[in-house]
Amino acid sequence: MSRPIPPTPLRIGFASVYAWRPHVEHLQYLATLARKDGHSCAFLTCDADLPHCYTRELRDVRPDWQECLICRTGGLRSYAPTGVSSIGELQEPALSLPARAKDWALSSAGTLGRFESDSDFASPAFHEISRRLDLSVELAYRATRNWIANEKLDAVCVFNARMDATRAIFEAARDSGIRVVSVERTWFGDGLQLLPEENCLGLHAVDTLVDCWSHFPLTKTQAHQAAGYVAARLTGRNQTEWRAYNADAEHTGWPSTGAMRRVLLLPGSRNEIWGHPDWQSDWKDPLAAYDAVMEHFGLKAADVVLRCHPNWGERIGKADGRLAESYYTEWAQTRGIHVIPSADKASTMGLIGQSDAVVLASGSAAFEAGVLGKQVIATAPSMYQRAGQRTDATTPQALEQATLHANLDPATQAKLSQDISRKSLRFGYTMARRVAQYAGFVRAESSSRYRYVAGADPARLTRLLLSGQLETDDATFAADEGAENEVLDTIARRDWEALTPIPPSTQREPVQAVRRRWMFRPIDTIRGWMPVGDR
């Protein structure tokens, strides 16, 4: 959508209805940059104004009033002493919602219930959760439209923009005709995910950069860094990702006997992306895609192993992953496919290493499998769909053109494997240092604790808000593939210790303080003793 370019300085709004760490801190950091570039800022929060919300639906360990008190204490007001508006005080004049608003709580409902199958998404339980969130969506939308008008805002940065009230804030900004950018934590931790005119699941800006940079060789430092993300996972040192799965894994042999091929099936959680058009598959459902893959490649049950996602064995808030686990397990068992349950300690990385190919929908395991040089057969859109390392099986027509690499001669297999590994490294680096913004200045020390290095260019944020175009954070590249080849040789030797990233020295780095108001500072110390919010 085109936007009129407002004059500078801008009036920029920052909105979050949740006090989750580290997202409120990230918004405050952006506001600091905006002010450095001469802009003025306004903030929108929830002061226990919503009758229902994602946080209260997620957990049931404490009364609602206590959840709201904790959220308010850690929210935007703990950073900004002035200029903060509340959803509850912005309900007049009353504004009607557009017809499409009926869908804005559906993504939250799917994730909260951890629904997986079509019948799950058609169930009364799913629609009941959505119904409870509908009024909150209405209140957030109305408040945001009024807030934008009252504050005369030129742009809005909103956390997440996918879930219920945050989706309503995002849509209200778009309907007001101003620029809107979603703000989220990045995949690997460093930097910020800033997507213009898209919520946190949007793929348009990601596709553009991933496609562009898939053709440029990495320097040795860049290739080493990209490989380091996989090395950190394989050695259990990935302390900055939001979730670390299979942490106490045990390496086992391939569990299926009599196999002609070793194909590892790694289904993901459909509820995490359900309903987003960018992730919509052409297959009737995930199981239809997996059946088609088996038929096309002539795979027998003994050739396939289903590894249930370790996430399904964990509780997220009050919901467990039984719906997804039973959905895929029942399908596999009726076909005689060996199933490894989610709670099993078998190393997923070890299984990937022993496989001929990995089949998945859009899961992030494609990155590790690709770096290892394994064929990645993907049945749905994903953030790596333009990276050039996957075998496209997202439609029946694409699957018809696909070849199982294990059926080819050894020389061709080796060439394809190296190309997959190379393209996967480029994809990993693009996500970590090109799509991610301010990656050199916003440093993750853990999954929720950050260090901010002084010297970031505030004009980068201004350009994003004015143009609506995501710039690459690092535009450097190598002249040839020589440096990549050195790292690929190290990967081929599986020398992960040589690739494990070394934390940067911070002794002489000037730090930019992003701190709560003094009376709220004990919050972060207390939170450091607690698990992250959705555990």
C-alpha positions as CSV (number, residue, x, y, z in Angstrom):
1,M,0.0,0.0,0.0
2,S,1.4,3.4,-1.0
3,R,1.7,6.0,1.7
4,P,2.0,9.8,1.5
5,I,5.4,10.8,2.7
6,P,5.0,13.0,5.8
7,P,7.4,15.9,6.5
8,T,10.1,15.3,9.0
9,P,10.4,15.4,12.0
10,L,7.9,12.6,12.4
11,R,5.4,11.8,15.1
12,I,6.0,8.1,15.8
13,G,3.8,5.9,18.0
14,F,5.1,2.8,19.9
15,A,2.5,0.3,21.0
16,S,2.5,-2.9,23.1
17,V,-0.3,-4.3,25.2
18,Y,1.9,-7.0,26.7
19,A,4.9,-6.6,29.1
20,W,6.8,-9.6,27.8
21,R,10.5,-9.5,27.8
22,P,12.4,-8.3,25.9
23,H,9.9,-6.7,23.6
24,V,8.9,-3.6,25.6
25,E,12.6,-2.9,26.0
26,H,13.1,-3.2,22.3
27,L,10.3,-0.6,21.6
28,Q,12.0,1.7,24.1
29,Y,15.3,1.3,22.3
30,L,13.6,2.2,19.0
31,A,12.0,5.3,20.6
32,T,15.4,6.3,21.8
33,L,16.8,6.1,18.2
34,A,13.8,8.0,16.9
35,R,14.4,10.9,19.3
36,K,18.1,11.0,18.4
37,D,17.0,11.5,14.8
38,G,14.8,14.5,15.8
39,H,11.4,12.8,16.0
40,S,8.8,12.9,18.8
41,C,7.3,9.8,20.3
42,A,4.0,8.6,21.8
43,F,3.1,5.3,23.4
44,L,0.0,3.1,23.7
45,T,-0.4,0.5,26.4
46,C,-3.1,-1.5,28.2
47,D,-3.8,-0.5,31.8
48,A,-5.9,-3.6,32.5
49,D,-8.4,-2.3,29.9
50,L,-9.0,-5.6,28.0
51,P,-11.5,-8.1,29.3
52,H,-9.5,-11.0,27.9
53,C,-6.0,-11.1,26.4
54,Y,-3.4,-13.6,25.2
55,T,-1.5,-13.6,28.5
56,R,-4.5,-14.4,30.7
57,E,-5.7,-17.0,28.2
58,L,-2.2,-18.6,28.1
59,R,-1.8,-19.2,31.8
60,D,-4.0,-20.0,34.8
61,V,-1.4,-19.9,37.6
62,R,-2.6,-16.6,39.2
63,P,-5.8,-14.5,39.3
64,D,-6.5,-12.1,36.4
65,W,-6.0,-9.0,38.6
66,Q,-2.5,-10.3,39.5
67,E,-1.6,-10.9,35.8
68,C,-2.8,-7.4,34.9
69,L,-0.8,-5.9,37.8
70,I,2.4,-7.7,36.8
71,C,1.8,-6.7,33.1
72,R,1.2,-3.0,33.9
73,T,4.2,-2.9,36.2
74,G,6.5,-4.2,33.5
75,G,4.9,-2.4,30.5
76,L,5.7,0.8,28.6
77,R,5.0,3.0,31.6
78,S,8.0,1.5,33.4
79,Y,10.2,3.2,30.7
80,A,8.3,6.3,29.6
81,P,7.2,8.8,32.3
82,T,5.1,10.8,29.9
83,G,3.3,10.5,26.6
84,V,1.7,7.1,27.4
85,S,-2.0,6.6,26.5
86,S,-4.2,3.8,27.7
87,I,-6.6,1.7,25.6
88,G,-9.3,2.3,28.2
89,E,-9.2,6.1,27.9
90,L,-9.5,6.2,24.1
91,Q,-12.9,4.6,23.4
92,E,-14.6,7.8,22.3
93,P,-15.6,8.5,19.7
94,A,-16.8,5.0,19.1
95,L,-15.7,3.6,15.7
96,S,-17.1,0.5,14.0
97,L,-14.8,-2.3,13.0
98,P,-14.3,-3.5,9.4
99,A,-15.9,-6.8,8.5
100,R,-12.5,-8.5,8.3
101,A,-12.0,-7.9,12.1
102,K,-13.8,-11.2,12.7
103,D,-10.6,-13.0,11.8
104,W,-8.2,-11.0,13.9
105,A,-8.4,-13.2,17.0
106,L,-8.2,-16.5,15.1
107,S,-4.4,-16.7,15.1
108,S,-4.2,-16.2,18.8
109,A,-6.9,-18.9,19.4
110,G,-5.0,-21.4,17.2
111,T,-1.8,-20.9,19.1
112,L,-3.4,-20.8,22.6
113,G,-5.1,-24.1,22.0
114,R,-2.2,-25.6,20.0
115,F,-4.7,-26.8,17.5
116,E,-3.4,-28.8,14.5
117,S,-6.0,-30.5,12.3
118,D,-8.8,-29.0,10.2
119,S,-11.2,-30.6,12.7
120,D,-9.4,-28.8,15.6
121,F,-9.7,-25.5,13.9
122,A,-13.4,-26.1,13.3
123,S,-14.0,-27.2,16.9
124,P,-16.1,-25.3,19.5
125,A,-13.0,-25.0,21.7
126,F,-11.2,-23.0,19.0
127,H,-14.1,-20.7,18.3
128,E,-14.8,-20.2,22.0
129,I,-11.2,-18.9,22.6
130,S,-11.6,-16.6,19.6
131,R,-15.0,-15.4,20.8
132,R,-13.5,-14.4,24.2
133,L,-10.9,-12.3,22.5
134,D,-13.3,-10.5,20.1
135,L,-14.2,-7.6,22.5
136,S,-10.5,-7.0,23.2
137,V,-9.8,-6.7,19.5
138,E,-12.6,-4.2,19.2
139,L,-11.4,-2.1,22.1
140,A,-7.8,-2.1,20.9
141,Y,-8.8,-1.2,17.3
142,R,-11.0,1.7,18.5
143,A,-8.4,3.0,20.9
144,T,-5.6,2.9,18.3
145,R,-7.6,4.8,15.7
146,N,-8.4,7.5,18.2
147,W,-4.8,7.5,19.5
148,I,-3.4,8.0,16.0
149,A,-5.8,10.9,15.4
150,N,-5.3,12.6,18.7
151,E,-1.5,12.4,18.6
152,K,-1.4,13.1,14.8
153,L,0.9,10.2,14.3
154,D,2.8,9.6,11.0
155,A,3.9,6.0,11.8
156,V,3.4,3.3,14.4
157,C,5.7,0.5,15.6
158,V,3.8,-2.3,17.2
159,F,5.0,-5.4,18.9
160,N,4.2,-8.6,17.1
161,A,1.0,-7.5,15.2
162,R,-0.2,-11.0,14.9
163,M,-2.0,-11.7,18.2
164,D,-5.5,-10.4,19.0
165,A,-5.0,-6.9,20.3
166,T,-1.6,-6.3,18.7
167,R,-3.2,-7.4,15.4
168,A,-6.0,-4.8,16.0
169,I,-3.4,-2.1,16.6
170,F,-1.6,-3.0,13.4
171,E,-4.8,-3.0,11.3
172,A,-5.9,0.3,12.9
173,A,-2.7,1.9,11.8
174,R,-3.1,0.6,8.2
175,D,-6.7,1.8,8.1
176,S,-5.5,5.2,9.3
177,G,-3.3,5.5,6.2
178,I,0.0,5.7,8.1
179,R,3.1,3.5,8.0
180,V,3.1,0.6,10.4
181,V,6.0,-1.7,11.3
182,S,5.9,-4.8,13.4
183,V,8.6,-5.3,16.0
184,E,9.7,-8.8,17.1
185,R,12.7,-10.6,18.5
186,T,14.9,-12.1,15.8
187,W,15.5,-15.8,15.2
188,F,19.0,-16.0,16.6
189,G,18.7,-13.2,19.1
190,D,20.9,-10.3,17.9
191,G,19.2,-7.3,16.3
192,L,15.5,-6.5,15.8
193,Q,13.0,-7.9,13.4
194,L,11.3,-4.9,11.8
195,L,8.8,-5.7,9.1
196,P,7.1,-2.8,7.3
197,E,3.4,-3.3,6.5
198,E,3.6,-6.9,7.7
199,N,3.0,-8.7,11.0
200,C,5.7,-10.8,12.5
201,L,4.9,-13.7,10.2
202,G,5.1,-11.7,7.0
203,L,7.3,-13.1,4.3
204,H,7.4,-10.3,1.6
205,A,10.4,-8.4,3.0
206,V,12.1,-11.6,4.1
207,D,11.6,-13.2,0.6
208,T,13.1,-10.1,-1.1
209,L,16.3,-10.1,0.9
210,V,16.7,-13.9,1.1
211,D,16.3,-14.1,-2.7
212,C,18.7,-11.3,-3.4
213,W,21.5,-12.5,-1.1
214,S,21.3,-16.1,-2.1
215,H,23.5,-15.2,-5.1
216,F,26.3,-13.4,-3.2
217,P,29.3,-15.3,-1.6
218,L,30.0,-14.9,2.1
219,T,33.3,-13.7,3.5
220,K,35.1,-16.1,5.8
221,T,33.8,-14.2,8.9
222,Q,30.2,-14.3,7.6
223,A,30.3,-18.0,6.6
224,H,31.9,-18.9,10.0
225,Q,29.2,-16.9,11.8
226,A,26.4,-18.6,9.9
227,A,27.9,-22.1,10.5
228,G,28.3,-21.1,14.1
229,Y,24.5,-20.9,14.7
230,V,24.3,-24.6,13.7
231,A,27.4,-25.4,15.7
232,A,25.9,-23.8,18.8
233,R,22.8,-25.9,18.4
234,L,24.7,-29.1,17.9
235,T,27.0,-28.4,20.9
236,G,24.1,-27.2,23.2
237,R,25.5,-23.6,23.4
238,N,22.6,-21.8,21.7
239,Q,21.7,-19.6,24.7
240,T,20.2,-16.7,22.8
241,E,17.4,-18.4,20.9
242,W,13.9,-18.2,22.4
243,R,13.6,-22.0,22.7
244,A,16.3,-24.7,22.8
245,Y,14.9,-28.1,22.1
246,N,16.3,-31.6,22.6
247,A,18.8,-30.1,25.0
248,D,19.5,-33.5,26.7
249,A,19.5,-35.5,23.5
250,E,21.1,-38.9,23.1
251,H,22.6,-40.0,19.8
252,T,21.0,-43.2,18.6
253,G,21.2,-45.3,15.5
254,W,18.7,-45.1,12.7
255,P,15.6,-46.7,14.3
256,S,14.0,-48.4,11.3
257,T,15.3,-51.6,9.8
258,G,15.0,-52.9,6.2
259,A,15.0,-49.3,4.8
260,M,16.1,-48.7,1.2
261,R,16.3,-45.0,1.9
262,R,16.5,-43.0,5.1
263,V,13.9,-40.2,5.0
264,L,13.3,-38.2,8.2
265,L,9.9,-36.6,8.5
266,L,9.9,-33.5,10.8
267,P,6.4,-32.0,11.0
268,G,6.0,-28.7,12.7
269,S,3.2,-27.0,14.6
270,R,0.7,-25.8,12.1
271,N,-1.0,-23.5,14.7
272,E,2.0,-21.2,14.8
273,I,1.4,-20.0,11.2
274,W,-2.3,-21.1,10.6
275,G,-4.4,-18.6,8.8
276,H,-1.6,-16.4,7.5
277,P,-1.8,-16.2,3.7
278,D,2.0,-16.1,3.2
279,W,2.3,-19.6,4.7
280,Q,-0.8,-21.1,3.0
281,S,0.0,-24.5,1.3
282,D,-1.6,-25.7,-1.8
283,W,-2.1,-29.2,-0.2
284,K,-5.4,-30.0,1.4
285,D,-3.6,-30.6,4.7
286,P,-0.1,-31.5,5.8
287,L,-0.8,-35.2,5.8
288,A,-2.0,-35.1,2.1
289,A,1.4,-33.6,1.2
290,Y,3.4,-36.3,3.1
291,D,1.3,-39.0,1.4
292,A,2.1,-37.5,-1.9
293,V,5.8,-37.2,-1.2
294,M,5.9,-40.9,-0.3
295,E,4.1,-41.9,-3.4
296,H,6.1,-39.7,-5.7
297,F,9.4,-41.0,-4.5
298,G,8.2,-44.6,-4.1
299,L,9.0,-44.6,-0.4
300,K,7.9,-47.6,1.7
301,A,6.9,-47.3,5.4
302,A,10.3,-48.7,6.4
303,D,12.1,-45.9,4.5
304,V,10.5,-43.2,6.7
305,V,10.9,-42.2,10.3
306,L,8.6,-39.6,11.9
307,R,10.2,-37.6,14.6
308,C,7.6,-35.8,16.7
309,H,8.6,-32.2,17.6
310,P,10.1,-32.0,21.1
311,N,7.9,-28.9,21.5
312,W,4.9,-31.2,21.6
313,G,6.2,-32.8,24.8
314,E,6.3,-29.4,26.6
315,R,3.5,-27.3,28.1
316,I,3.2,-23.8,26.9
317,G,1.1,-22.1,29.5
318,K,-1.7,-24.4,30.2
319,A,-1.8,-26.2,26.9
320,D,0.3,-29.2,25.9
321,G,1.0,-30.5,22.4
322,R,-1.1,-33.6,22.4
323,L,-3.3,-32.5,19.5
324,A,-0.3,-32.2,17.1
325,E,1.4,-35.4,18.4
326,S,-1.7,-37.5,18.1
327,Y,-2.5,-36.0,14.6
328,Y,0.8,-37.1,13.1
329,T,1.3,-40.2,15.1
330,E,-2.1,-41.7,14.2
331,W,-1.3,-41.0,10.5
332,A,2.1,-42.7,10.7
333,Q,0.9,-45.7,12.6
334,T,-1.8,-46.5,10.2
335,R,0.9,-46.6,7.5
336,G,3.4,-48.6,9.5
337,I,5.9,-45.8,9.8
338,H,8.2,-45.8,12.8
339,V,7.4,-42.9,15.2
340,I,9.7,-41.3,17.7
341,P,7.6,-39.5,20.4
342,S,8.2,-35.9,21.3
343,A,9.4,-36.9,24.8
344,D,12.0,-39.3,23.4
345,K,15.6,-38.2,24.0
346,A,16.7,-39.3,20.6
347,S,18.8,-36.6,19.0
348,T,17.0,-34.9,16.1
349,M,20.3,-33.6,14.9
350,G,21.8,-37.1,15.0
351,L,18.9,-38.4,13.0
352,I,19.3,-35.6,10.4
353,G,22.9,-36.5,10.1
354,Q,22.1,-40.2,9.3
355,S,19.3,-39.4,6.9
356,D,19.3,-39.3,3.1
357,A,16.6,-36.5,3.1
358,V,14.5,-34.5,5.4
359,V,10.8,-33.9,4.7
360,L,9.0,-31.0,6.5
361,A,6.5,-28.3,5.9
362,S,8.1,-25.0,6.8
363,G,10.1,-25.9,10.0
364,S,13.4,-24.3,10.9
365,A,15.2,-27.7,11.0
366,A,15.7,-27.1,7.3
367,F,18.5,-24.7,8.2
368,E,20.5,-27.3,10.1
369,A,19.7,-30.1,7.6
370,G,20.7,-27.8,4.8
371,V,24.0,-26.7,6.4
372,L,24.7,-30.5,6.8
373,G,24.1,-30.8,3.0
374,K,21.0,-32.9,3.4
375,Q,18.2,-32.7,0.8
376,V,15.4,-30.7,2.3
377,I,12.0,-31.5,0.8
378,A,9.5,-28.7,1.8
379,T,5.8,-29.0,1.4
380,A,4.7,-25.5,2.4
381,P,5.9,-21.9,2.1
382,S,8.6,-20.8,4.5
383,M,11.1,-18.1,5.3
384,Y,13.7,-20.0,3.2
385,Q,11.5,-20.6,0.2
386,R,13.7,-18.2,-1.9
387,A,17.1,-19.4,-0.5
388,G,17.6,-22.0,-3.2
389,Q,18.5,-24.8,-0.9
390,R,15.2,-26.7,-0.7
391,T,13.4,-29.2,-3.0
392,D,10.1,-27.5,-3.8
393,A,7.1,-29.8,-3.0
394,T,4.7,-27.0,-2.1
395,T,2.3,-28.0,-4.9
396,P,1.5,-31.2,-6.7
397,Q,3.0,-29.6,-9.9
398,A,6.3,-28.8,-8.1
399,L,6.5,-32.2,-6.6
400,E,6.2,-33.8,-10.0
401,Q,9.5,-32.2,-11.0
402,A,11.3,-33.3,-7.8
403,T,14.0,-36.0,-7.7
404,L,15.3,-37.8,-4.6
405,H,19.0,-37.0,-4.5
406,A,19.8,-40.4,-3.0
407,N,18.8,-42.0,-6.2
408,L,21.5,-40.1,-8.2
409,D,25.1,-41.1,-8.8
410,P,27.6,-40.3,-6.0
411,A,29.3,-37.4,-7.9
412,T,26.0,-35.6,-8.5
413,Q,24.9,-36.2,-4.9
414,A,28.2,-34.7,-3.6
415,K,27.8,-31.6,-5.9
416,L,24.1,-31.1,-4.8
417,S,25.0,-31.6,-1.2
418,Q,27.7,-28.9,-1.3
419,D,25.4,-26.5,-3.1
420,I,22.7,-27.0,-0.5
421,S,25.1,-26.4,2.3
422,R,26.4,-23.2,0.6
423,K,23.0,-21.8,0.0
424,S,21.9,-22.7,3.6
425,L,24.9,-20.8,5.0
426,R,23.9,-17.7,2.9
427,F,20.3,-18.1,4.1
428,G,21.4,-18.3,7.8
429,Y,23.6,-15.2,7.5
430,T,20.9,-13.3,5.7
431,M,18.3,-14.0,8.4
432,A,20.8,-13.2,11.2
433,R,22.6,-10.1,9.7
434,R,20.7,-8.8,6.7
435,V,17.0,-9.2,7.6
436,A,17.7,-8.5,11.3
437,Q,18.2,-4.8,11.8
438,Y,20.8,-3.2,14.1
439,A,22.3,-6.7,14.6
440,G,25.7,-5.3,15.6
441,F,24.2,-3.0,18.2
442,V,21.4,-5.0,19.8
443,R,23.2,-7.9,21.3
444,A,21.4,-10.9,22.9
445,E,23.2,-12.1,26.0
446,S,20.4,-14.6,26.7
447,S,17.0,-15.3,25.3
448,S,15.6,-12.3,27.2
449,R,18.5,-10.2,28.3
450,Y,20.1,-7.7,25.9
451,R,23.1,-5.3,25.7
452,Y,22.9,-2.2,23.5
453,V,26.0,-0.9,21.9
454,A,26.2,2.8,21.3
455,G,26.6,4.2,17.8
456,A,23.6,2.8,15.9
457,D,22.4,4.9,13.0
458,P,19.0,6.3,13.9
459,A,18.4,7.3,10.3
460,R,18.0,3.7,9.3
461,L,14.7,3.6,11.3
462,T,13.6,6.9,9.7
463,R,14.3,5.6,6.2
464,L,12.3,2.4,7.0
465,L,9.3,4.5,8.2
466,L,9.4,6.8,5.3
467,S,10.0,4.3,2.5
468,G,8.4,1.1,3.8
469,Q,11.4,-0.8,2.4
470,L,13.6,-3.0,4.5
471,E,17.3,-2.4,3.9
472,T,19.9,-5.1,4.4
473,D,21.7,-4.5,7.6
474,D,25.0,-5.8,6.2
475,A,25.7,-5.2,2.5
476,T,29.2,-6.7,2.3
477,F,30.1,-9.9,0.5
478,A,33.0,-11.8,-0.9
479,A,34.4,-11.6,-4.4
480,D,34.4,-15.4,-4.8
481,E,33.4,-18.6,-3.0
482,G,36.9,-19.4,-1.6
483,A,36.1,-18.4,1.9
484,E,32.8,-20.3,1.9
485,N,34.7,-23.4,0.7
486,E,37.0,-23.3,3.7
487,V,34.0,-23.3,6.0
488,L,32.2,-25.9,4.0
489,D,35.3,-28.2,4.4
490,T,35.1,-27.7,8.2
491,I,31.4,-28.6,8.1
492,A,32.1,-31.7,6.0
493,R,34.6,-32.8,8.7
494,R,31.8,-32.1,11.3
495,D,34.4,-30.1,13.3
496,W,31.8,-28.1,15.2
497,E,34.2,-27.0,17.9
498,A,36.1,-25.1,15.3
499,L,32.9,-23.3,14.2
500,T,31.4,-22.6,17.7
501,P,31.0,-18.8,17.9
502,I,33.2,-16.9,20.4
503,P,31.2,-14.2,22.2
504,P,32.5,-10.8,21.2
505,S,34.5,-8.9,23.7
506,T,32.5,-6.2,25.4
507,Q,35.2,-4.6,27.6
508,R,35.7,-1.4,25.6
509,E,32.3,-1.2,23.9
510,P,30.4,2.0,24.6
511,V,27.0,1.0,25.9
512,Q,23.7,2.8,25.2
513,A,21.5,2.6,28.3
514,V,18.0,1.3,27.9
515,R,16.7,1.3,31.4
516,R,13.4,1.4,33.2
517,R,12.5,4.3,35.4
518,W,14.4,4.0,38.7
519,M,11.5,2.7,40.8
520,F,10.8,-0.1,38.3
521,R,14.4,-1.4,37.9
522,P,14.1,-4.2,40.4
523,I,11.7,-5.8,38.0
524,D,14.4,-7.1,35.7
525,T,16.4,-8.6,38.6
526,I,13.3,-10.4,39.8
527,R,12.4,-11.5,36.3
528,G,15.9,-12.9,35.8
529,W,15.0,-15.6,38.4
530,M,11.8,-16.6,36.6
531,P,11.2,-18.6,33.4
532,V,10.2,-16.8,30.3
533,G,6.6,-15.9,30.0
534,D,5.1,-18.8,27.9
535,R,6.7,-21.7,29.8
